[in-house]
Amino acid sequence: MGFIPEEGKSLPPPGLVNRNSLWLAGVGWVSAVLHNAINHRPPVKSGVHRQFLLATIGWFIGYHVTKYENYTYARLDRDMNEYIKLHPEKFVPKEQAQHHTEQKTFAEIVEPFHPVR
Amino acid sequence: MTFNRLLSRAVFVSRAGCRSAFTSSKPDMTNPNWFRVGLAFGTTAFLWGLLTHLSLGRRSASGRDLPSRHWRSGPAKPEEN
């Protein structure tokens, strides 16, 4: 919608069925049923057009929430991978690290332990 | 005495003297408001059409900027260039 910047437009759109849509559609439907119950109408059998409308509005909002969620995770992944690319020395595979003499013991890494007994 | 007279005069002047909270007629549930029903169903159909269009469209393959991934599969691995 309006809150995804240009770089996020190239992402594939989320599928029609997704978790956020299902949940918010359920929220909308339950609110319609509650509205019926509060006004002394048969809860599920009356106002079907209202139930459909509120469930659809919830589905719609959930779809866009999923879209924004996908954009956020894609952005975090990209930033993380860029950082990894820029600092390869911090992400040396374990076998290469063991060949060097920089292997530290736990006593050197961990803070000094002062027991309080 | 003057005080009571002031108060009683205020009741006649102000509009909020005595209002009932109950409406005069109950809402008629046997004859639905077909305009509102049609509006609700029409909006529903419109929203579903919009959703289908949004989810099927935009299959552009220019996904170079941002990596996409399934929500269960964890972070996207960096591309081996």
N, CA and C atoms of all chains as a GROMACS GRO file, in nm:
protein
  594
    1MET      N    1   0.085  -0.120   0.000
    1MET     CA    2   0.000   0.000   0.000
    1MET      C    3   0.087   0.123   0.000
    2GLY      N    4   0.059   0.217   0.083
    2GLY     CA    5   0.134   0.343   0.078
    2GLY      C    6   0.256   0.343   0.165
    3PHE      N    7   0.267   0.240   0.254
    3PHE     CA    8   0.376   0.248   0.350
    3PHE      C    9   0.490   0.153   0.317
    4ILE      N   10   0.496   0.103   0.194
    4ILE     CA   11   0.610   0.022   0.151
    4ILE      C   12   0.687   0.104   0.051
    5PRO      N   13   0.815   0.136   0.079
    5PRO     CA   14   0.891   0.221  -0.014
    5PRO      C   15   0.923   0.149  -0.144
    6GLU      N   16   0.989   0.221  -0.234
    6GLU     CA   17   1.009   0.173  -0.369
    6GLU      C   18   1.085   0.041  -0.374
    7GLU      N   19   1.185   0.026  -0.284
    7GLU     CA   20   1.268  -0.093  -0.291
    7GLU      C   21   1.188  -0.220  -0.259
    8GLY      N   22   1.076  -0.204  -0.193
    8GLY     CA   23   0.997  -0.320  -0.158
    8GLY      C   24   0.897  -0.361  -0.265
    9LYS      N   25   0.889  -0.280  -0.371
    9LYS     CA   26   0.787  -0.310  -0.473
    9LYS      C   27   0.824  -0.433  -0.554
   10SER      N   28   0.953  -0.472  -0.552
   10SER     CA   29   0.992  -0.584  -0.636
   10SER      C   30   0.968  -0.718  -0.568
   11LEU      N   31   0.926  -0.716  -0.443
   11LEU     CA   32   0.900  -0.842  -0.375
   11LEU      C   33   0.776  -0.909  -0.431
   12PRO      N   34   0.771  -1.042  -0.430
   12PRO     CA   35   0.647  -1.107  -0.475
   12PRO      C   36   0.535  -1.080  -0.375
   13PRO      N   37   0.414  -1.063  -0.425
   13PRO     CA   38   0.304  -1.034  -0.332
   13PRO      C   39   0.271  -1.157  -0.248
   14PRO      N   40   0.224  -1.137  -0.127
   14PRO     CA   41   0.189  -1.253  -0.045
   14PRO      C   42   0.069  -1.327  -0.104
   15GLY      N   43   0.057  -1.456  -0.069
   15GLY     CA   44  -0.055  -1.533  -0.118
   15GLY      C   45  -0.185  -1.484  -0.059
   16LEU      N   46  -0.296  -1.527  -0.122
   16LEU     CA   47  -0.427  -1.481  -0.076
   16LEU      C   48  -0.456  -1.532   0.065
   17VAL      N   49  -0.412  -1.656   0.094
   17VAL     CA   50  -0.437  -1.715   0.226
   17VAL      C   51  -0.311  -1.700   0.308
   18ASN      N   52  -0.318  -1.626   0.418
   18ASN     CA   53  -0.202  -1.615   0.507
   18ASN      C   54  -0.252  -1.596   0.651
   19ARG      N   55  -0.159  -1.611   0.743
   19ARG     CA   56  -0.197  -1.617   0.884
   19ARG      C   57  -0.266  -1.490   0.931
   20ASN      N   58  -0.207  -1.376   0.896
   20ASN     CA   59  -0.263  -1.250   0.944
   20ASN      C   60  -0.404  -1.229   0.890
   21SER      N   61  -0.423  -1.267   0.762
   21SER     CA   62  -0.556  -1.252   0.703
   21SER      C   63  -0.657  -1.339   0.776
   22LEU      N   64  -0.618  -1.465   0.802
   22LEU     CA   65  -0.711  -1.555   0.868
   22LEU      C   66  -0.748  -1.502   1.006
   23TRP      N   67  -0.647  -1.458   1.080
   23TRP     CA   68  -0.674  -1.412   1.215
   23TRP      C   69  -0.763  -1.288   1.216
   24LEU      N   70  -0.728  -1.188   1.135
   24LEU     CA   71  -0.806  -1.064   1.137
   24LEU      C   72  -0.945  -1.084   1.078
   25ALA      N   73  -0.958  -1.177   0.982
   25ALA     CA   74  -1.092  -1.208   0.932
   25ALA      C   75  -1.176  -1.271   1.044
   26GLY      N   76  -1.112  -1.357   1.124
   26GLY     CA   77  -1.182  -1.414   1.238
   26GLY      C   78  -1.224  -1.307   1.338
   27VAL      N   79  -1.133  -1.211   1.361
   27VAL     CA   80  -1.165  -1.101   1.452
   27VAL      C   81  -1.285  -1.022   1.401
   28GLY      N   82  -1.286  -0.994   1.272
   28GLY     CA   83  -1.398  -0.919   1.214
   28GLY      C   84  -1.529  -0.995   1.225
   29TRP      N   85  -1.524  -1.125   1.196
   29TRP     CA   86  -1.646  -1.206   1.202
   29TRP      C   87  -1.700  -1.212   1.345
   30VAL      N   88  -1.608  -1.234   1.441
   30VAL     CA   89  -1.652  -1.243   1.582
   30VAL      C   90  -1.709  -1.110   1.628
   31SER      N   91  -1.654  -1.000   1.577
   31SER     CA   92  -1.709  -0.870   1.619
   31SER      C   93  -1.849  -0.852   1.562
   32ALA      N   94  -1.874  -0.901   1.439
   32ALA     CA   95  -2.010  -0.893   1.385
   32ALA      C   96  -2.106  -0.979   1.466
   33VAL      N   97  -2.060  -1.098   1.504
   33VAL     CA   98  -2.146  -1.188   1.583
   33VAL      C   99  -2.175  -1.126   1.720
   34LEU      N  100  -2.073  -1.064   1.779
   34LEU     CA  101  -2.092  -0.998   1.909
   34LEU      C  102  -2.192  -0.883   1.897
   35HIS      N  103  -2.180  -0.809   1.786
   35HIS     CA  104  -2.272  -0.697   1.764
   35HIS      C  105  -2.415  -0.747   1.758
   36ASN      N  106  -2.436  -0.861   1.690
   36ASN     CA  107  -2.570  -0.920   1.686
   36ASN      C  108  -2.616  -0.959   1.824
   37ALA      N  109  -2.525  -1.022   1.900
   37ALA     CA  110  -2.565  -1.073   2.032
   37ALA      C  111  -2.600  -0.958   2.126
   38ILE      N  112  -2.523  -0.850   2.118
   38ILE     CA  113  -2.549  -0.737   2.208
   38ILE      C  114  -2.685  -0.676   2.178
   39ASN      N  115  -2.724  -0.674   2.051
   39ASN     CA  116  -2.851  -0.613   2.013
   39ASN      C  117  -2.965  -0.713   2.009
   40HIS      N  118  -2.950  -0.822   2.084
   40HIS     CA  119  -3.059  -0.920   2.101
   40HIS      C  120  -3.106  -0.975   1.968
   41ARG      N  121  -3.014  -0.998   1.874
   41ARG     CA  122  -3.048  -1.065   1.749
   41ARG      C  123  -2.985  -1.204   1.752
   42PRO      N  124  -3.034  -1.297   1.669
   42PRO     CA  125  -2.966  -1.429   1.662
   42PRO      C  126  -2.822  -1.408   1.618
   43PRO      N  127  -2.724  -1.454   1.695
   43PRO     CA  128  -2.585  -1.413   1.671
   43PRO      C  129  -2.531  -1.451   1.534
   44VAL      N  130  -2.547  -1.577   1.494
   44VAL     CA  131  -2.480  -1.622   1.371
   44VAL      C  132  -2.575  -1.617   1.252
   45LYS      N  133  -2.706  -1.628   1.278
   45LYS     CA  134  -2.798  -1.641   1.166
   45LYS      C  135  -2.845  -1.507   1.112
   46SER      N  136  -2.819  -1.398   1.183
   46SER     CA  137  -2.869  -1.269   1.137
   46SER      C  138  -2.753  -1.182   1.094
   47GLY      N  139  -2.784  -1.088   1.006
   47GLY     CA  140  -2.682  -0.993   0.963
   47GLY      C  141  -2.567  -1.058   0.891
   48VAL      N  142  -2.598  -1.152   0.799
   48VAL     CA  143  -2.491  -1.225   0.730
   48VAL      C  144  -2.408  -1.129   0.646
   49HIS      N  145  -2.474  -1.026   0.591
   49HIS     CA  146  -2.398  -0.931   0.509
   49HIS      C  147  -2.296  -0.857   0.594
   50ARG      N  148  -2.332  -0.829   0.720
   50ARG     CA  149  -2.235  -0.763   0.809
   50ARG      C  150  -2.119  -0.856   0.841
   51GLN      N  151  -2.152  -0.986   0.864
   51GLN     CA  152  -2.045  -1.082   0.896
   51GLN      C  153  -1.948  -1.093   0.780
   52PHE      N  154  -2.003  -1.104   0.660
   52PHE     CA  155  -1.917  -1.114   0.542
   52PHE      C  156  -1.830  -0.989   0.526
   53LEU      N  157  -1.894  -0.873   0.545
   53LEU     CA  158  -1.821  -0.748   0.522
   53LEU      C  159  -1.708  -0.731   0.621
   54LEU      N  160  -1.737  -0.757   0.750
   54LEU     CA  161  -1.631  -0.737   0.850
   54LEU      C  162  -1.520  -0.840   0.834
   55ALA      N  163  -1.557  -0.965   0.799
   55ALA     CA  164  -1.453  -1.066   0.777
   55ALA      C  165  -1.366  -1.028   0.658
   56THR      N  166  -1.429  -0.975   0.553
   56THR     CA  167  -1.350  -0.935   0.435
   56THR      C  168  -1.260  -0.819   0.466
   57ILE      N  169  -1.308  -0.722   0.544
   57ILE     CA  170  -1.224  -0.608   0.580
   57ILE      C  171  -1.104  -0.657   0.662
   58GLY      N  172  -1.130  -0.753   0.754
   58GLY     CA  173  -1.019  -0.809   0.831
   58GLY      C  174  -0.920  -0.882   0.742
   59TRP      N  175  -0.971  -0.957   0.644
   59TRP     CA  176  -0.883  -1.030   0.551
   59TRP      C  177  -0.797  -0.931   0.473
   60PHE      N  178  -0.858  -0.822   0.430
   60PHE     CA  179  -0.787  -0.720   0.352
   60PHE      C  180  -0.675  -0.657   0.433
   61ILE      N  181  -0.708  -0.619   0.558
   61ILE     CA  182  -0.606  -0.557   0.643
   61ILE      C  183  -0.495  -0.656   0.672
   62GLY      N  184  -0.533  -0.785   0.696
   62GLY     CA  185  -0.432  -0.888   0.724
   62GLY      C  186  -0.339  -0.909   0.605
   63TYR      N  187  -0.394  -0.901   0.483
   63TYR     CA  188  -0.310  -0.916   0.364
   63TYR      C  189  -0.203  -0.809   0.361
   64HIS      N  190  -0.241  -0.684   0.392
   64HIS     CA  191  -0.142  -0.577   0.386
   64HIS      C  192  -0.046  -0.583   0.503
   65VAL      N  193  -0.092  -0.635   0.617
   65VAL     CA  194   0.000  -0.656   0.729
   65VAL      C  195   0.106  -0.759   0.690
   66THR      N  196   0.063  -0.867   0.620
   66THR     CA  197   0.159  -0.968   0.575
   66THR      C  198   0.256  -0.910   0.475
   67LYS      N  199   0.205  -0.823   0.388
   67LYS     CA  200   0.293  -0.761   0.289
   67LYS      C  201   0.401  -0.678   0.358
   68TYR      N  202   0.361  -0.603   0.458
   68TYR     CA  203   0.459  -0.521   0.530
   68TYR      C  204   0.557  -0.608   0.608
   69GLU      N  205   0.506  -0.720   0.661
   69GLU     CA  206   0.592  -0.813   0.734
   69GLU      C  207   0.698  -0.871   0.641
   70ASN      N  208   0.656  -0.911   0.519
   70ASN     CA  209   0.751  -0.964   0.422
   70ASN      C  210   0.857  -0.862   0.387
   71TYR      N  211   0.814  -0.736   0.370
   71TYR     CA  212   0.910  -0.632   0.336
   71TYR      C  213   1.009  -0.613   0.450
   72THR      N  214   0.960  -0.613   0.576
   72THR     CA  215   1.049  -0.592   0.690
   72THR      C  216   1.154  -0.702   0.700
   73TYR      N  217   1.109  -0.828   0.686
   73TYR     CA  218   1.205  -0.938   0.697
   73TYR      C  219   1.304  -0.939   0.580
   74ALA      N  220   1.257  -0.901   0.462
   74ALA     CA  221   1.348  -0.896   0.348
   74ALA      C  222   1.454  -0.788   0.370
   75ARG      N  223   1.410  -0.674   0.425
   75ARG     CA  224   1.505  -0.567   0.449
   75ARG      C  225   1.608  -0.608   0.553
   76LEU      N  226   1.562  -0.676   0.661
   76LEU     CA  227   1.656  -0.720   0.765
   76LEU      C  228   1.754  -0.823   0.710
   77ASP      N  229   1.703  -0.914   0.625
   77ASP     CA  230   1.792  -1.014   0.564
   77ASP      C  231   1.898  -0.947   0.478
   78ARG      N  232   1.855  -0.850   0.398
   78ARG     CA  233   1.951  -0.784   0.310
   78ARG      C  234   2.055  -0.710   0.391
   79ASP      N  235   2.014  -0.640   0.496
   79ASP     CA  236   2.111  -0.566   0.576
   79ASP      C  237   2.209  -0.661   0.645
   80MET      N  238   2.155  -0.774   0.694
   80MET     CA  239   2.242  -0.871   0.761
   80MET      C  240   2.344  -0.929   0.663
   81ASN      N  241   2.298  -0.964   0.543
   81ASN     CA  242   2.392  -1.021   0.445
   81ASN      C  243   2.496  -0.919   0.400
   82GLU      N  244   2.454  -0.793   0.388
   82GLU     CA  245   2.553  -0.690   0.353
   82GLU      C  246   2.657  -0.675   0.461
   83TYR      N  247   2.614  -0.681   0.586
   83TYR     CA  248   2.711  -0.670   0.695
   83TYR      C  249   2.808  -0.786   0.693
   84ILE      N  250   2.753  -0.906   0.666
   84ILE     CA  251   2.840  -1.024   0.660
   84ILE      C  252   2.941  -1.009   0.548
   85LYS      N  253   2.897  -0.954   0.436
   85LYS     CA  254   2.990  -0.936   0.324
   85LYS      C  255   3.097  -0.834   0.356
   86LEU      N  256   3.060  -0.729   0.432
   86LEU     CA  257   3.157  -0.624   0.460
   86LEU      C  258   3.256  -0.664   0.569
   87HIS      N  259   3.220  -0.761   0.654
   87HIS     CA  260   3.309  -0.801   0.763
   87HIS      C  261   3.333  -0.950   0.757
   88PRO      N  262   3.403  -0.999   0.656
   88PRO     CA  263   3.421  -1.144   0.646
   88PRO      C  264   3.509  -1.199   0.756
   89GLU      N  265   3.593  -1.114   0.817
   89GLU     CA  266   3.685  -1.167   0.918
   89GLU      C  267   3.608  -1.211   1.042
   90LYS      N  268   3.488  -1.159   1.062
   90LYS     CA  269   3.413  -1.197   1.181
   90LYS      C  270   3.334  -1.325   1.159
   91PHE      N  271   3.331  -1.373   1.037
   91PHE     CA  272   3.246  -1.490   1.008
   91PHE      C  273   3.330  -1.600   0.945
   92VAL      N  274   3.446  -1.621   1.004
   92VAL     CA  275   3.535  -1.726   0.951
   92VAL      C  276   3.476  -1.860   0.987
   93PRO      N  277   3.474  -1.956   0.892
   93PRO     CA  278   3.423  -2.090   0.927
   93PRO      C  279   3.510  -2.155   1.033
   94LYS      N  280   3.452  -2.248   1.104
   94LYS     CA  281   3.515  -2.301   1.225
   94LYS      C  282   3.644  -2.374   1.193
   95GLU      N  283   3.649  -2.447   1.079
   95GLU     CA  284   3.768  -2.526   1.049
   95GLU      C  285   3.887  -2.434   1.023
   96GLN      N  286   3.862  -2.321   0.952
   96GLN     CA  287   3.972  -2.229   0.927
   96GLN      C  288   4.020  -2.166   1.057
   97ALA      N  289   3.928  -2.138   1.150
   97ALA     CA  290   3.969  -2.072   1.273
   97ALA      C  291   4.057  -2.162   1.356
   98GLN      N  292   4.033  -2.294   1.350
   98GLN     CA  293   4.110  -2.383   1.436
   98GLN      C  294   4.252  -2.398   1.385
   99HIS      N  295   4.274  -2.372   1.256
   99HIS     CA  296   4.410  -2.383   1.203
   99HIS      C  297   4.497  -2.269   1.254
  100HIS      N  298   4.440  -2.152   1.279
  100HIS     CA  299   4.520  -2.040   1.328
  100HIS      C  300   4.549  -2.059   1.476
  101THR      N  301   4.649  -1.983   1.527
  101THR     CA  302   4.685  -1.997   1.668
  101THR      C  303   4.606  -1.901   1.755
  102GLU      N  304   4.499  -1.845   1.700
  102GLU     CA  305   4.423  -1.749   1.781
  102GLU      C  306   4.314  -1.816   1.861
  103GLN      N  307   4.320  -1.948   1.870
  103GLN     CA  308   4.211  -2.016   1.940
  103GLN      C  309   4.221  -1.985   2.089
  104LYS      N  310   4.116  -1.930   2.141
  104LYS     CA  311   4.118  -1.886   2.280
  104LYS      C  312   4.047  -1.991   2.366
  105THR      N  313   4.094  -1.998   2.489
  105THR     CA  314   4.023  -2.083   2.584
  105THR      C  315   3.909  -2.002   2.645
  106PHE      N  316   3.823  -2.076   2.710
  106PHE     CA  317   3.708  -2.009   2.773
  106PHE      C  318   3.753  -1.914   2.883
  107ALA      N  319   3.863  -1.949   2.950
  107ALA     CA  320   3.910  -1.864   3.058
  107ALA      C  321   3.949  -1.727   3.006
  108GLU      N  322   3.992  -1.718   2.880
  108GLU     CA  323   4.032  -1.588   2.826
  108GLU      C  324   3.913  -1.509   2.778
  109ILE      N  325   3.807  -1.576   2.740
  109ILE     CA  326   3.692  -1.505   2.683
  109ILE      C  327   3.598  -1.458   2.794
  110VAL      N  328   3.576  -1.545   2.890
  110VAL     CA  329   3.474  -1.518   2.991
  110VAL      C  330   3.528  -1.418   3.093
  111GLU      N  331   3.438  -1.340   3.152
  111GLU     CA  332   3.480  -1.242   3.254
  111GLU      C  333   3.531  -1.315   3.377
  112PRO      N  334   3.622  -1.252   3.455
  112PRO     CA  335   3.674  -1.319   3.575
  112PRO      C  336   3.562  -1.345   3.676
  113PHE      N  337   3.573  -1.461   3.740
  113PHE     CA  338   3.466  -1.511   3.828
  113PHE      C  339   3.505  -1.486   3.972
  114HIS      N  340   3.426  -1.409   4.042
  114HIS     CA  341   3.453  -1.380   4.183
  114HIS      C  342   3.339  -1.442   4.263
  115PRO      N  343   3.360  -1.560   4.320
  115PRO     CA  344   3.251  -1.626   4.392
  115PRO      C  345   3.215  -1.550   4.518
  116VAL      N  346   3.086  -1.541   4.543
  116VAL     CA  347   3.035  -1.479   4.667
  116VAL      C  348   2.968  -1.589   4.746
  117ARG      N  349   3.034  -1.636   4.847
  117ARG     CA  350   2.982  -1.752   4.920
  117ARG      C  351   2.946  -1.713   5.062
  118MET      N  352  -3.560   3.151   4.841
  118MET     CA  353  -3.676   3.170   4.751
  118MET      C  354  -3.630   3.217   4.614
  119THR      N  355  -3.544   3.320   4.615
  119THR     CA  356  -3.490   3.369   4.486
  119THR      C  357  -3.408   3.260   4.418
  120PHE      N  358  -3.339   3.184   4.501
  120PHE     CA  359  -3.257   3.076   4.448
  120PHE      C  360  -3.343   2.970   4.379
  121ASN      N  361  -3.456   2.934   4.447
  121ASN     CA  362  -3.545   2.834   4.385
  121ASN      C  363  -3.605   2.885   4.257
  122ARG      N  364  -3.637   3.012   4.256
  122ARG     CA  365  -3.698   3.068   4.135
  122ARG      C  366  -3.598   3.067   4.019
  123LEU      N  367  -3.472   3.098   4.051
  123LEU     CA  368  -3.369   3.093   3.947
  123LEU      C  369  -3.358   2.952   3.890
  124LEU      N  370  -3.359   2.854   3.981
  124LEU     CA  371  -3.343   2.717   3.936
  124LEU      C  372  -3.462   2.674   3.850
  125SER      N  373  -3.583   2.709   3.896
  125SER     CA  374  -3.700   2.663   3.821
  125SER      C  375  -3.706   2.730   3.684
  126ARG      N  376  -3.660   2.856   3.677
  126ARG     CA  377  -3.659   2.923   3.548
  126ARG      C  378  -3.558   2.858   3.453
  127ALA      N  379  -3.449   2.809   3.512
  127ALA     CA  380  -3.347   2.744   3.428
  127ALA      C  381  -3.402   2.618   3.362
  128VAL      N  382  -3.491   2.550   3.433
  128VAL     CA  383  -3.548   2.427   3.376
  128VAL      C  384  -3.629   2.461   3.252
  129PHE      N  385  -3.702   2.569   3.255
  129PHE     CA  386  -3.784   2.604   3.138
  129PHE      C  387  -3.696   2.649   3.022
  130VAL      N  388  -3.584   2.715   3.053
  130VAL     CA  389  -3.503   2.774   2.946
  130VAL      C  390  -3.420   2.665   2.876
  131SER      N  391  -3.354   2.579   2.955
  131SER     CA  392  -3.259   2.485   2.893
  131SER      C  393  -3.335   2.373   2.822
  132ARG      N  394  -3.277   2.324   2.716
  132ARG     CA  395  -3.339   2.217   2.637
  132ARG      C  396  -3.318   2.082   2.702
  133ALA      N  397  -3.214   2.074   2.787
  133ALA     CA  398  -3.180   1.943   2.844
  133ALA      C  399  -3.254   1.922   2.973
  134GLY      N  400  -3.378   1.960   2.978
  134GLY     CA  401  -3.451   1.948   3.104
  134GLY      C  402  -3.482   1.804   3.136
  135CYS      N  403  -3.548   1.733   3.043
  135CYS     CA  404  -3.585   1.595   3.073
  135CYS      C  405  -3.588   1.519   2.941
  136ARG      N  406  -3.491   1.426   2.919
  136ARG     CA  407  -3.490   1.348   2.795
  136ARG      C  408  -3.505   1.201   2.829
  137SER      N  409  -3.575   1.133   2.747
  137SER     CA  410  -3.587   0.990   2.766
  137SER      C  411  -3.481   0.919   2.684
  138ALA      N  412  -3.426   0.810   2.739
  138ALA     CA  413  -3.321   0.738   2.668
  138ALA      C  414  -3.378   0.636   2.571
  139PHE      N  415  -3.505   0.614   2.572
  139PHE     CA  416  -3.565   0.510   2.488
  139PHE      C  417  -3.622   0.572   2.363
  140THR      N  418  -3.603   0.503   2.249
  140THR     CA  419  -3.662   0.552   2.124
  140THR      C  420  -3.808   0.514   2.120
  141SER      N  421  -3.879   0.576   2.030
  141SER     CA  422  -4.023   0.557   2.029
  141SER      C  423  -4.060   0.425   1.962
  142SER      N  424  -3.981   0.380   1.864
  142SER     CA  425  -4.018   0.256   1.796
  142SER      C  426  -3.897   0.162   1.793
  143LYS      N  427  -3.924   0.034   1.802
  143LYS     CA  428  -3.816  -0.064   1.794
  143LYS      C  429  -3.769  -0.078   1.650
  144PRO      N  430  -3.639  -0.110   1.630
  144PRO     CA  431  -3.594  -0.132   1.491
  144PRO      C  432  -3.663  -0.254   1.433
  145ASP      N  433  -3.711  -0.240   1.308
  145ASP     CA  434  -3.791  -0.344   1.245
  145ASP      C  435  -3.698  -0.445   1.180
  146MET      N  436  -3.691  -0.566   1.235
  146MET     CA  437  -3.597  -0.665   1.183
  146MET      C  438  -3.658  -0.751   1.074
  147THR      N  439  -3.789  -0.742   1.049
  147THR     CA  440  -3.850  -0.830   0.949
  147THR      C  441  -3.833  -0.775   0.809
  148ASN      N  442  -3.819  -0.643   0.795
  148ASN     CA  443  -3.798  -0.584   0.662
  148ASN      C  444  -3.656  -0.529   0.656
  149PRO      N  445  -3.563  -0.602   0.596
  149PRO     CA  446  -3.425  -0.554   0.594
  149PRO      C  447  -3.410  -0.432   0.505
  150ASN      N  448  -3.310  -0.353   0.539
  150ASN     CA  449  -3.276  -0.235   0.460
  150ASN      C  450  -3.194  -0.283   0.341
  151TRP      N  451  -3.263  -0.309   0.227
  151TRP     CA  452  -3.197  -0.377   0.116
  151TRP      C  453  -3.084  -0.294   0.056
  152PHE      N  454  -3.096  -0.163   0.068
  152PHE     CA  455  -2.987  -0.080   0.016
  152PHE      C  456  -2.858  -0.106   0.093
  153ARG      N  457  -2.871  -0.114   0.227
  153ARG     CA  458  -2.750  -0.136   0.306
  153ARG      C  459  -2.696  -0.276   0.285
  154VAL      N  460  -2.788  -0.373   0.268
  154VAL     CA  461  -2.745  -0.511   0.242
  154VAL      C  462  -2.668  -0.517   0.111
  155GLY      N  463  -2.726  -0.452   0.008
  155GLY     CA  464  -2.658  -0.453  -0.122
  155GLY      C  465  -2.525  -0.383  -0.116
  156LEU      N  466  -2.519  -0.273  -0.040
  156LEU     CA  467  -2.392  -0.199  -0.027
  156LEU      C  468  -2.288  -0.286   0.041
  157ALA      N  469  -2.330  -0.360   0.147
  157ALA     CA  470  -2.234  -0.445   0.218
  157ALA      C  471  -2.182  -0.556   0.127
  158PHE      N  472  -2.275  -0.624   0.056
  158PHE     CA  473  -2.230  -0.733  -0.031
  158PHE      C  474  -2.147  -0.680  -0.147
  159GLY      N  475  -2.185  -0.562  -0.199
  159GLY     CA  476  -2.108  -0.505  -0.309
  159GLY      C  477  -1.968  -0.468  -0.266
  160THR      N  478  -1.957  -0.408  -0.147
  160THR     CA  479  -1.823  -0.375  -0.097
  160THR      C  480  -1.741  -0.501  -0.075
  161THR      N  481  -1.807  -0.606  -0.024
  161THR     CA  482  -1.737  -0.733  -0.003
  161THR      C  483  -1.682  -0.788  -0.134
  162ALA      N  484  -1.769  -0.788  -0.237
  162ALA     CA  485  -1.726  -0.841  -0.367
  162ALA      C  486  -1.612  -0.757  -0.423
  163PHE      N  487  -1.623  -0.624  -0.408
  163PHE     CA  488  -1.517  -0.536  -0.459
  163PHE      C  489  -1.384  -0.565  -0.389
  164LEU      N  490  -1.389  -0.581  -0.255
  164LEU     CA  491  -1.266  -0.604  -0.180
  164LEU      C  492  -1.202  -0.738  -0.219
  165TRP      N  493  -1.286  -0.841  -0.240
  165TRP     CA  494  -1.231  -0.970  -0.279
  165TRP      C  495  -1.169  -0.963  -0.418
  166GLY      N  496  -1.234  -0.890  -0.507
  166GLY     CA  497  -1.176  -0.875  -0.640
  166GLY      C  498  -1.042  -0.803  -0.634
  167LEU      N  499  -1.036  -0.698  -0.550
  167LEU     CA  500  -0.912  -0.623  -0.534
  167LEU      C  501  -0.802  -0.712  -0.477
  168LEU      N  502  -0.838  -0.794  -0.378
  168LEU     CA  503  -0.740  -0.883  -0.316
  168LEU      C  504  -0.687  -0.985  -0.416
  169THR      N  505  -0.780  -1.044  -0.496
  169THR     CA  506  -0.737  -1.144  -0.595
  169THR      C  507  -0.643  -1.080  -0.695
  170HIS      N  508  -0.680  -0.958  -0.738
  170HIS     CA  509  -0.597  -0.889  -0.836
  170HIS      C  510  -0.459  -0.860  -0.778
  171LEU      N  511  -0.454  -0.817  -0.650
  171LEU     CA  512  -0.326  -0.783  -0.589
  171LEU      C  513  -0.239  -0.906  -0.570
  172SER      N  514  -0.302  -1.019  -0.532
  172SER     CA  515  -0.219  -1.136  -0.501
  172SER      C  516  -0.173  -1.206  -0.627
  173LEU      N  517  -0.246  -1.190  -0.739
  173LEU     CA  518  -0.205  -1.257  -0.862
  173LEU      C  519  -0.111  -1.172  -0.944
  174GLY      N  520  -0.123  -1.040  -0.934
  174GLY     CA  521  -0.043  -0.951  -1.018
  174GLY      C  522   0.097  -0.936  -0.966
  175ARG      N  523   0.173  -0.853  -1.028
  175ARG     CA  524   0.309  -0.815  -0.992
  175ARG      C  525   0.400  -0.936  -0.977
  176ARG      N  526   0.412  -1.014  -1.084
  176ARG     CA  527   0.505  -1.127  -1.082
  176ARG      C  528   0.638  -1.085  -1.143
  177SER      N  529   0.680  -0.964  -1.115
  177SER     CA  530   0.804  -0.916  -1.178
  177SER      C  531   0.923  -0.992  -1.122
  178ALA      N  532   1.019  -1.021  -1.206
  178ALA     CA  533   1.133  -1.103  -1.166
  178ALA      C  534   1.252  -1.018  -1.127
  179SER      N  535   1.231  -0.889  -1.107
  179SER     CA  536   1.345  -0.804  -1.074
  179SER      C  537   1.364  -0.800  -0.923
  180GLY      N  538   1.379  -0.918  -0.863
  180GLY     CA  539   1.391  -0.924  -0.717
  180GLY      C  540   1.533  -0.912  -0.670
  181ARG      N  541   1.612  -0.827  -0.736
  181ARG     CA  542   1.752  -0.818  -0.701
  181ARG      C  543   1.772  -0.736  -0.575
  182ASP      N  544   1.679  -0.641  -0.550
  182ASP     CA  545   1.703  -0.550  -0.438
  182ASP      C  546   1.686  -0.619  -0.306
  183LEU      N  547   1.577  -0.688  -0.291
  183LEU     CA  548   1.546  -0.748  -0.162
  183LEU      C  549   1.527  -0.897  -0.180
  184PRO      N  550   1.589  -0.977  -0.092
  184PRO     CA  551   1.567  -1.122  -0.102
  184PRO      C  552   1.431  -1.158  -0.042
  185SER      N  553   1.361  -1.248  -0.110
  185SER     CA  554   1.231  -1.290  -0.058
  185SER      C  555   1.244  -1.432  -0.007
  186ARG      N  556   1.167  -1.464   0.093
  186ARG     CA  557   1.177  -1.597   0.149
  186ARG      C  558   1.045  -1.634   0.212
  187HIS      N  559   1.022  -1.762   0.232
  187HIS     CA  560   0.902  -1.811   0.299
  187HIS      C  561   0.918  -1.787   0.448
  188TRP      N  562   0.805  -1.764   0.516
  188TRP     CA  563   0.814  -1.724   0.656
  188TRP      C  564   0.862  -1.836   0.746
  189ARG      N  565   0.863  -1.961   0.696
  189ARG     CA  566   0.909  -2.071   0.779
  189ARG      C  567   1.053  -2.109   0.753
  190SER      N  568   1.114  -2.053   0.646
  190SER     CA  569   1.242  -2.107   0.607
  190SER      C  570   1.359  -2.027   0.661
  191GLY      N  571   1.338  -1.930   0.746
  191GLY     CA  572   1.449  -1.858   0.807
  191GLY      C  573   1.507  -1.753   0.716
  192PRO      N  574   1.617  -1.688   0.761
  192PRO     CA  575   1.675  -1.578   0.682
  192PRO      C  576   1.725  -1.627   0.547
  193ALA      N  577   1.721  -1.538   0.451
  193ALA     CA  578   1.766  -1.573   0.316
  193ALA      C  579   1.918  -1.581   0.315
  194LYS      N  580   1.971  -1.685   0.250
  194LYS     CA  581   2.116  -1.701   0.244
  194LYS      C  582   2.172  -1.597   0.147
  195PRO      N  583   2.296  -1.550   0.173
  195PRO     CA  584   2.354  -1.454   0.079
  195PRO      C  585   2.384  -1.522  -0.054
  196GLU      N  586   2.370  -1.446  -0.161
  196GLU     CA  587   2.393  -1.504  -0.293
  196GLU      C  588   2.542  -1.523  -0.313
  197GLU      N  589   2.579  -1.637  -0.366
  197GLU     CA  590   2.720  -1.665  -0.392
  197GLU      C  591   2.756  -1.608  -0.528
  198ASN      N  592   2.812  -1.487  -0.532
  198ASN     CA  593   2.845  -1.424  -0.660
  198ASN      C  594   2.982  -1.466  -0.705
   0.00000   0.00000   0.00000
